[in-house]
Amino acid sequence: MSKMINDTPSANDVLIGRGRRNLRHPGNQRYQSIIKSLKPEYDAAPKSLRGVYGKQIFNLIHNLSPPGRFLRKDKVSGSWIEVDHEEAVKRARQALRDTKKLVRTPAQKALFPSGEV
């Protein structure tokens, strides 16, 4: 069950939704870093085991200090709402699926050694 929060999102929270503000949020940047680091393992895993990665991402965020939460903005009130565990895991799994595989040609590796392709 989702619950409304009475404070502002912390630096460890993941803000669900589109937009530059969400992309620049420290919690979302950490979340994207986790997604990118787990993507090769996720791609190599059999489909039957891929669900574990969404739970792993949720746990990594939730076990931060202070605990990270997955929040979305209520369209009516404008308040932040913490989504339930199931929704957060679903979002993490979707992020893994949506993240493109990092396949770089030798020419790209030479031009962009830091991986910014």
Secondary structure per residue as TSV (DSSP state, phi and psi in degrees):
chain	resnum	aa	ss	phi	psi
A	1	M	-	360.0	136.8
A	2	S	-	-76.8	147.6
A	3	K	E	-136.6	141.2
A	4	M	E	-75.2	141.2
A	5	I	-	-108.0	151.1
A	6	N	S	-101.0	0.5
A	7	D	S	-117.8	177.2
A	8	T	-	-83.7	155.4
A	9	P	-	-60.4	140.1
A	10	S	-	-85.2	172.4
A	11	A	T	-66.6	-15.0
A	12	N	T	-96.5	-7.9
A	13	D	-	-77.0	148.9
A	14	V	E	-104.0	121.5
A	15	L	E	-94.0	118.2
A	16	I	E	-84.6	131.6
A	17	G	S	136.3	174.4
A	18	R	-	-96.5	165.6
A	19	G	S	119.8	154.4
A	20	R	H	-62.6	-38.6
A	21	R	H	-59.4	-43.5
A	22	N	H	-67.9	-39.9
A	23	L	H	-63.5	-33.6
A	24	R	H	-85.4	-10.0
A	25	H	S	-64.8	133.5
A	26	P	H	-55.3	-38.1
A	27	G	H	-65.0	-38.0
A	28	N	H	-70.9	-34.9
A	29	Q	H	-65.9	-41.8
A	30	R	H	-63.4	-43.6
A	31	Y	H	-58.4	-46.3
A	32	Q	H	-64.2	-35.9
A	33	S	H	-64.1	-41.7
A	34	I	H	-64.0	-45.1
A	35	I	H	-57.4	-48.9
A	36	K	H	-63.0	-37.3
A	37	S	H	-71.7	-30.3
A	38	L	H	-90.9	-13.0
A	39	K	H	-56.2	-46.1
A	40	P	H	-60.8	-41.2
A	41	E	H	-63.5	-44.0
A	42	Y	H	-59.8	-46.3
A	43	D	H	-63.7	-33.7
A	44	A	H	-80.9	-18.8
A	45	A	S	-75.3	147.6
A	46	P	-	-64.2	150.1
A	47	K	G	-54.8	-32.8
A	48	S	G	-66.1	-19.8
A	49	L	G	-106.2	-3.1
A	50	R	T	-68.0	-26.0
A	51	G	H	-61.8	-26.4
A	52	V	H	-62.2	-31.8
A	53	Y	H	-67.8	-35.9
A	54	G	H	-62.7	-42.0
A	55	K	H	-66.5	-38.5
A	56	Q	H	-62.9	-43.3
A	57	I	H	-63.8	-44.5
A	58	F	H	-56.5	-47.2
A	59	N	H	-64.2	-39.6
A	60	L	H	-60.9	-43.1
A	61	I	H	-69.8	-44.9
A	62	H	H	-67.8	-27.4
A	63	N	T	-89.2	5.4
A	64	L	S	-70.0	167.0
A	65	S	S	-121.5	113.3
A	66	P	S	-69.4	158.3
A	67	P	-	-57.1	134.4
A	68	G	-	-78.5	147.1
A	69	R	-	-125.0	158.2
A	70	F	E	-100.7	114.9
A	71	L	E	-119.5	145.2
A	72	R	E	-130.6	152.7
A	73	K	E	-87.7	130.6
A	74	D	-	-71.9	128.0
A	75	K	T	-66.5	-30.5
A	76	V	T	-83.8	-54.9
A	77	S	T	-87.6	-22.3
A	78	G	-	80.2	1.6
A	79	S	-	-82.2	157.9
A	80	W	E	-84.0	139.3
A	81	I	E	-123.2	129.5
A	82	E	E	-80.7	123.5
A	83	V	-	-79.6	157.7
A	84	D	-	-74.2	169.0
A	85	H	H	-54.3	-45.8
A	86	E	H	-60.6	-44.8
A	87	E	H	-65.8	-40.5
A	88	A	H	-64.0	-42.9
A	89	V	H	-65.1	-40.5
A	90	K	H	-59.9	-43.1
A	91	R	H	-65.0	-40.2
A	92	A	H	-65.4	-42.5
A	93	R	H	-63.7	-39.7
A	94	Q	H	-64.6	-40.3
A	95	A	H	-62.4	-39.1
A	96	L	H	-64.2	-41.8
A	97	R	H	-66.6	-38.9
A	98	D	H	-76.6	-23.1
A	99	T	S	-72.3	126.4
A	100	K	-	-70.4	148.1
A	101	K	-	-65.0	141.7
A	102	L	-	-87.6	92.8
A	103	V	-	-114.6	113.7
A	104	R	-	-120.9	140.6
A	105	T	-	-79.1	161.6
A	106	P	H	-56.7	-35.9
A	107	A	H	-64.9	-40.8
A	108	Q	H	-65.6	-39.0
A	109	K	H	-62.5	-37.4
A	110	A	H	-70.3	-40.4
A	111	L	H	-76.0	-36.6
A	112	F	-	-128.5	73.1
A	113	P	T	-63.7	-22.4
A	114	S	T	-82.4	-2.7
A	115	G	-	86.8	20.6
A	116	E	-	-91.3	51.4
A	117	V	-	-102.0	360.0
